[in-house]
Amino acid sequence: MRHYESSMRTNSTVDQAEDAAAKLHNAVTQAMSHPTEKVIEQAENSLKHAEQAVRHAPEGSVQGHGVDLAEEMLATEKERLALVQKQKG
């Protein structure tokens, strides 16, 4: 697993997007371990939050710094969640 934490945090929209994607990662991991309707629904809600945060990330970035990482994290977690949903569905 990749470690997404940064030692230099500014609480910018990029940081918030990365945090939301990290929380999504945790929610998806839990859904993979315990694929109940409730846990999958929580991961889906986390996905919506992360998508919104990533959408707003460029607003607080300096020359787009960090936005690509947040987008990459989101894409990876969307793929993982889709696998869980497919297995459950």
TITOR-56531 format. One record per atom (N, C-alpha, C, O): residue in one letter; atom name; y negated, z negated, x negated. Coordinates in pm, whole numbers, plus 50000, padded with zeros to 5 digits. Layout:
TITOR-56531
> a | CA | Y | Z | X
...
//
This chain:
TITOR-56531
> m | N | 50119 | 50000 | 49917
> m | CA | 50000 | 50000 | 50000
> m | C | 49875 | 50000 | 49913
> m | O | 49869 | 49932 | 49811
> r | N | 49779 | 50076 | 49955
> r | CA | 49653 | 50079 | 49882
> r | C | 49570 | 49958 | 49921
> r | O | 49574 | 49912 | 50035
> h | N | 49496 | 49909 | 49826
> h | CA | 49409 | 49794 | 49850
> h | C | 49268 | 49847 | 49868
> h | O | 49215 | 49913 | 49779
> y | N | 49208 | 49819 | 49982
> y | CA | 49080 | 49879 | 50017
> y | C | 48960 | 49789 | 49992
> y | O | 48847 | 49832 | 50015
> e | N | 48981 | 49668 | 49948
> e | CA | 48868 | 49577 | 49929
> e | C | 48780 | 49622 | 49813
> e | O | 48827 | 49678 | 49715
> s | N | 48653 | 49595 | 49826
> s | CA | 48557 | 49629 | 49722
> s | C | 48491 | 49501 | 49673
> s | O | 48465 | 49410 | 49752
> s | N | 48463 | 49495 | 49545
> s | CA | 48399 | 49376 | 49491
> s | C | 48248 | 49376 | 49519
> s | O | 48184 | 49271 | 49514
> m | N | 48192 | 49491 | 49548
> m | CA | 48049 | 49498 | 49575
> m | C | 48028 | 49531 | 49722
> m | O | 48039 | 49647 | 49762
> r | N | 47999 | 49429 | 49802
> r | CA | 47983 | 49446 | 49945
> r | C | 47836 | 49434 | 49982
> r | O | 47765 | 49348 | 49930
> t | N | 47791 | 49521 | 50070
> t | CA | 47652 | 49519 | 50111
> t | C | 47636 | 49500 | 50261
> t | O | 47525 | 49491 | 50312
> n | N | 47748 | 49492 | 50333
> n | CA | 47747 | 49481 | 50479
> n | C | 47681 | 49601 | 50544
> n | O | 47621 | 49590 | 50650
> s | N | 47692 | 49716 | 50480
> s | CA | 47638 | 49839 | 50535
> s | C | 47733 | 49894 | 50642
> s | O | 47840 | 49838 | 50665
> t | N | 47691 | 50002 | 50704
> t | CA | 47779 | 50064 | 50803
> t | C | 47907 | 50116 | 50737
> t | O | 48012 | 50122 | 50801
> v | N | 47899 | 50152 | 50610
> v | CA | 48019 | 50195 | 50538
> v | C | 48114 | 50077 | 50521
> v | O | 48234 | 50090 | 50543
> d | N | 48061 | 49962 | 50481
> d | CA | 48144 | 49842 | 50468
> d | C | 48207 | 49806 | 50601
> d | O | 48325 | 49771 | 50607
> q | N | 48130 | 49815 | 50707
> q | CA | 48183 | 49784 | 50840
> q | C | 48294 | 49881 | 50879
> q | O | 48393 | 49840 | 50939
> a | N | 48278 | 50008 | 50844
> a | CA | 48381 | 50107 | 50874
> a | C | 48508 | 50079 | 50793
> a | O | 48619 | 50088 | 50846
> e | N | 48491 | 50045 | 50667
> e | CA | 48607 | 50013 | 50584
> e | C | 48677 | 49887 | 50634
> e | O | 48800 | 49879 | 50635
> d | N | 48599 | 49788 | 50677
> d | CA | 48657 | 49666 | 50733
> d | C | 48734 | 49696 | 50861
> d | O | 48844 | 49645 | 50881
> a | N | 48677 | 49780 | 50947
> a | CA | 48743 | 49816 | 51072
> a | C | 48872 | 49892 | 51044
> a | O | 48972 | 49872 | 51112
> a | N | 48870 | 49980 | 50944
> a | CA | 48990 | 50055 | 50908
> a | C | 49096 | 49961 | 50849
> a | O | 49215 | 49980 | 50873
> a | N | 49053 | 49862 | 50772
> a | CA | 49148 | 49764 | 50717
> a | C | 49211 | 49680 | 50828
> a | O | 49330 | 49651 | 50824
> k | N | 49130 | 49643 | 50927
> k | CA | 49184 | 49569 | 51042
> k | C | 49280 | 49657 | 51121
> k | O | 49382 | 49610 | 51170
> l | N | 49247 | 49785 | 51132
> l | CA | 49336 | 49880 | 51198
> l | C | 49468 | 49888 | 51123
> l | O | 49575 | 49890 | 51184
> h | N | 49460 | 49891 | 50990
> h | CA | 49582 | 49894 | 50908
> h | C | 49671 | 49774 | 50942
> h | O | 49792 | 49789 | 50960
> n | N | 49610 | 49657 | 50951
> n | CA | 49687 | 49536 | 50983
> n | C | 49748 | 49545 | 51123
> n | O | 49863 | 49506 | 51143
> a | N | 49671 | 49596 | 51219
> a | CA | 49719 | 49607 | 51356
> a | C | 49834 | 49708 | 51366
> a | O | 49932 | 49685 | 51437
> v | N | 49822 | 49819 | 51294
> v | CA | 49928 | 49920 | 51296
> v | C | 50054 | 49866 | 51227
> v | O | 50165 | 49888 | 51274
> t | N | 50035 | 49795 | 51117
> t | CA | 50149 | 49735 | 51048
> t | C | 50223 | 49639 | 51140
> t | O | 50346 | 49637 | 51144
> q | N | 50147 | 49560 | 51214
> q | CA | 50210 | 49467 | 51309
> q | C | 50282 | 49544 | 51419
> q | O | 50392 | 49505 | 51459
> a | N | 50223 | 49653 | 51468
> a | CA | 50287 | 49734 | 51571
> a | C | 50415 | 49798 | 51519
> a | O | 50511 | 49815 | 51594
> m | N | 50416 | 49832 | 51391
> m | CA | 50537 | 49890 | 51333
> m | C | 50649 | 49785 | 51325
> m | O | 50767 | 49816 | 51342
> s | N | 50609 | 49662 | 51298
> s | CA | 50707 | 49554 | 51286
> s | C | 50753 | 49504 | 51423
> s | O | 50869 | 49468 | 51440
> h | N | 50662 | 49501 | 51518
> h | CA | 50689 | 49448 | 51653
> h | C | 50635 | 49545 | 51757
> h | O | 50530 | 49519 | 51816
> p | N | 50705 | 49657 | 51780
> p | CA | 50651 | 49762 | 51867
> p | C | 50659 | 49730 | 52017
> p | O | 50721 | 49803 | 52094
> t | N | 50595 | 49621 | 52057
> t | CA | 50587 | 49589 | 52199
> t | C | 50465 | 49658 | 52258
> t | O | 50375 | 49699 | 52185
> e | N | 50464 | 49669 | 52391
> e | CA | 50350 | 49733 | 52458
> e | C | 50219 | 49664 | 52421
> e | O | 50119 | 49730 | 52392
> k | N | 50220 | 49531 | 52422
> k | CA | 50098 | 49455 | 52395
> k | C | 50047 | 49478 | 52253
> k | O | 49927 | 49497 | 52232
> v | N | 50136 | 49475 | 52156
> v | CA | 50096 | 49492 | 52016
> v | C | 50048 | 49635 | 51991
> v | O | 49951 | 49656 | 51918
> i | N | 50114 | 49732 | 52051
> i | CA | 50070 | 49872 | 52038
> i | C | 49934 | 49890 | 52103
> i | O | 49848 | 49961 | 52050
> e | N | 49914 | 49828 | 52218
> e | CA | 49784 | 49836 | 52285
> e | C | 49674 | 49774 | 52199
> e | O | 49562 | 49827 | 52193
> q | N | 49704 | 49664 | 52133
> q | CA | 49606 | 49602 | 52044
> q | C | 49572 | 49696 | 51928
> q | O | 49456 | 49706 | 51888
> a | N | 49672 | 49766 | 51876
> a | CA | 49647 | 49862 | 51768
> a | C | 49563 | 49979 | 51819
> a | O | 49475 | 50028 | 51748
> e | N | 49588 | 50022 | 51941
> e | CA | 49509 | 50131 | 51999
> e | C | 49363 | 50088 | 52017
> e | O | 49272 | 50168 | 51994
> n | N | 49342 | 49964 | 52059
> n | CA | 49205 | 49914 | 52072
> n | C | 49138 | 49905 | 51935
> n | O | 49019 | 49936 | 51921
> s | N | 49213 | 49864 | 51835
> s | CA | 49161 | 49858 | 51699
> s | C | 49125 | 49998 | 51650
> s | O | 49026 | 50016 | 51579
> l | N | 49206 | 50095 | 51688
> l | CA | 49179 | 50234 | 51651
> l | C | 49046 | 50280 | 51710
> l | O | 48965 | 50342 | 51640
> k | N | 49022 | 50250 | 51836
> k | CA | 48895 | 50290 | 51899
> k | C | 48776 | 50229 | 51826
> k | O | 48675 | 50296 | 51802
> h | N | 48789 | 50102 | 51791
> h | CA | 48682 | 50034 | 51718
> h | C | 48660 | 50098 | 51581
> h | O | 48546 | 50122 | 51540
> a | N | 48769 | 50127 | 51511
> a | CA | 48759 | 50187 | 51378
> a | C | 48698 | 50327 | 51385
> a | O | 48617 | 50364 | 51300
> e | N | 48737 | 50404 | 51486
> e | CA | 48680 | 50538 | 51501
> e | C | 48529 | 50531 | 51521
> e | O | 48455 | 50609 | 51463
> q | N | 48485 | 50437 | 51603
> q | CA | 48342 | 50422 | 51627
> q | C | 48271 | 50379 | 51498
> q | O | 48164 | 50432 | 51466
> a | N | 48329 | 50285 | 51426
> a | CA | 48267 | 50237 | 51301
> a | C | 48258 | 50350 | 51198
> a | O | 48157 | 50363 | 51129
> v | N | 48363 | 50430 | 51187
> v | CA | 48363 | 50540 | 51090
> v | C | 48262 | 50646 | 51131
> v | O | 48197 | 50707 | 51046
> r | N | 48249 | 50668 | 51261
> r | CA | 48150 | 50765 | 51310
> r | C | 48009 | 50725 | 51269
> r | O | 47925 | 50811 | 51241
> h | N | 47982 | 50594 | 51266
> h | CA | 47849 | 50544 | 51232
> h | C | 47832 | 50519 | 51080
> h | O | 47721 | 50491 | 51035
> a | N | 47937 | 50530 | 51005
> a | CA | 47931 | 50500 | 50862
> a | C | 47824 | 50580 | 50786
> a | O | 47754 | 50522 | 50703
> p | N | 47809 | 50709 | 50811
> p | CA | 47709 | 50785 | 50735
> p | C | 47565 | 50734 | 50753
> p | O | 47480 | 50757 | 50666
> e | N | 47539 | 50666 | 50864
> e | CA | 47402 | 50618 | 50890
> e | C | 47354 | 50519 | 50784
> e | O | 47235 | 50514 | 50753
> g | N | 47445 | 50440 | 50728
> g | CA | 47405 | 50339 | 50632
> g | C | 47452 | 50366 | 50491
> g | O | 47445 | 50279 | 50404
> s | N | 47501 | 50487 | 50469
> s | CA | 47552 | 50517 | 50335
> s | C | 47441 | 50573 | 50246
> s | O | 47342 | 50628 | 50294
> v | N | 47460 | 50558 | 50119
> v | CA | 47369 | 50614 | 50021
> v | C | 47435 | 50741 | 49968
> v | O | 47534 | 50735 | 49895
> q | N | 47379 | 50855 | 50004
> q | CA | 47432 | 50985 | 49965
> q | C | 47578 | 51001 | 50004
> q | O | 47655 | 51065 | 49932
> g | N | 47617 | 50944 | 50117
> g | CA | 47753 | 50957 | 50167
> g | C | 47856 | 50875 | 50094
> g | O | 47976 | 50890 | 50119
> h | N | 47811 | 50788 | 50005
> h | CA | 47904 | 50708 | 49925
> h | C | 47991 | 50620 | 50014
> h | O | 47940 | 50542 | 50095
> g | N | 48121 | 50632 | 49998
> g | CA | 48215 | 50548 | 50070
> g | C | 48260 | 50603 | 50203
> g | O | 48360 | 50556 | 50257
> v | N | 48189 | 50699 | 50257
> v | CA | 48225 | 50752 | 50388
> v | C | 48361 | 50822 | 50381
> v | O | 48442 | 50809 | 50473
> d | N | 48385 | 50896 | 50274
> d | CA | 48513 | 50967 | 50260
> d | C | 48630 | 50869 | 50261
> d | O | 48733 | 50897 | 50323
> l | N | 48616 | 50756 | 50193
> l | CA | 48724 | 50657 | 50190
> l | C | 48749 | 50602 | 50329
> l | O | 48865 | 50588 | 50370
> a | N | 48645 | 50570 | 50402
> a | CA | 48661 | 50518 | 50538
> a | C | 48729 | 50622 | 50627
> a | O | 48816 | 50588 | 50707
> e | N | 48691 | 50748 | 50613
> e | CA | 48752 | 50854 | 50692
> e | C | 48899 | 50872 | 50655
> e | O | 48983 | 50894 | 50742
> e | N | 48930 | 50864 | 50526
> e | CA | 49067 | 50876 | 50478
> e | C | 49154 | 50761 | 50531
> e | O | 49266 | 50782 | 50576
> m | N | 49099 | 50641 | 50526
> m | CA | 49171 | 50524 | 50576
> m | C | 49202 | 50541 | 50725
> m | O | 49313 | 50515 | 50770
> l | N | 49101 | 50586 | 50801
> l | CA | 49118 | 50606 | 50944
> l | C | 49225 | 50710 | 50973
> l | O | 49311 | 50690 | 51059
> a | N | 49221 | 50821 | 50902
> a | CA | 49319 | 50928 | 50924
> a | C | 49461 | 50880 | 50896
> a | O | 49554 | 50910 | 50971
> t | N | 49477 | 50805 | 50789
> t | CA | 49610 | 50752 | 50753
> t | C | 49663 | 50660 | 50862
> t | O | 49779 | 50669 | 50901
> e | N | 49577 | 50573 | 50911
> e | CA | 49621 | 50477 | 51013
> e | C | 49647 | 50545 | 51147
> e | O | 49735 | 50502 | 51221
> k | N | 49573 | 50650 | 51179
> k | CA | 49598 | 50725 | 51302
> k | C | 49737 | 50788 | 51296
> k | O | 49810 | 50789 | 51396
> e | N | 49774 | 50840 | 51179
> e | CA | 49907 | 50899 | 51163
> e | C | 50016 | 50793 | 51179
> e | O | 50117 | 50817 | 51245
> r | N | 49994 | 50677 | 51118
> r | CA | 50093 | 50569 | 51128
> r | C | 50108 | 50521 | 51272
> r | O | 50219 | 50498 | 51319
> l | N | 49996 | 50508 | 51344
> l | CA | 50001 | 50463 | 51482
> l | C | 50071 | 50568 | 51569
> l | O | 50148 | 50533 | 51658
> a | N | 50045 | 50694 | 51543
> a | CA | 50111 | 50801 | 51619
> a | C | 50263 | 50792 | 51603
> a | O | 50336 | 50817 | 51699
> l | N | 50311 | 50758 | 51484
> l | CA | 50454 | 50741 | 51463
> l | C | 50510 | 50628 | 51549
> l | O | 50617 | 50641 | 51608
> v | N | 50437 | 50518 | 51554
> v | CA | 50481 | 50404 | 51636
> v | C | 50484 | 50444 | 51783
> v | O | 50580 | 50413 | 51854
> q | N | 50381 | 50511 | 51827
> q | CA | 50374 | 50552 | 51967
> q | C | 50487 | 50650 | 52000
> q | O | 50545 | 50643 | 52109
> k | N | 50517 | 50739 | 51909
> k | CA | 50623 | 50838 | 51930
> k | C | 50760 | 50769 | 51940
> k | O | 50842 | 50804 | 52025
> q | N | 50782 | 50670 | 51854
> q | CA | 50910 | 50597 | 51856
> q | C | 50924 | 50515 | 51982
> q | O | 51034 | 50502 | 52036
> k | N | 50814 | 50460 | 52029
> k | CA | 50816 | 50375 | 52148
> k | C | 50827 | 50459 | 52275
> k | O | 50896 | 50424 | 52370
> g | N | 50755 | 50574 | 52272
> g | CA | 50739 | 50657 | 52389
> g | C | 50861 | 50719 | 52442
> g | O | 50856 | 50791 | 52542
//
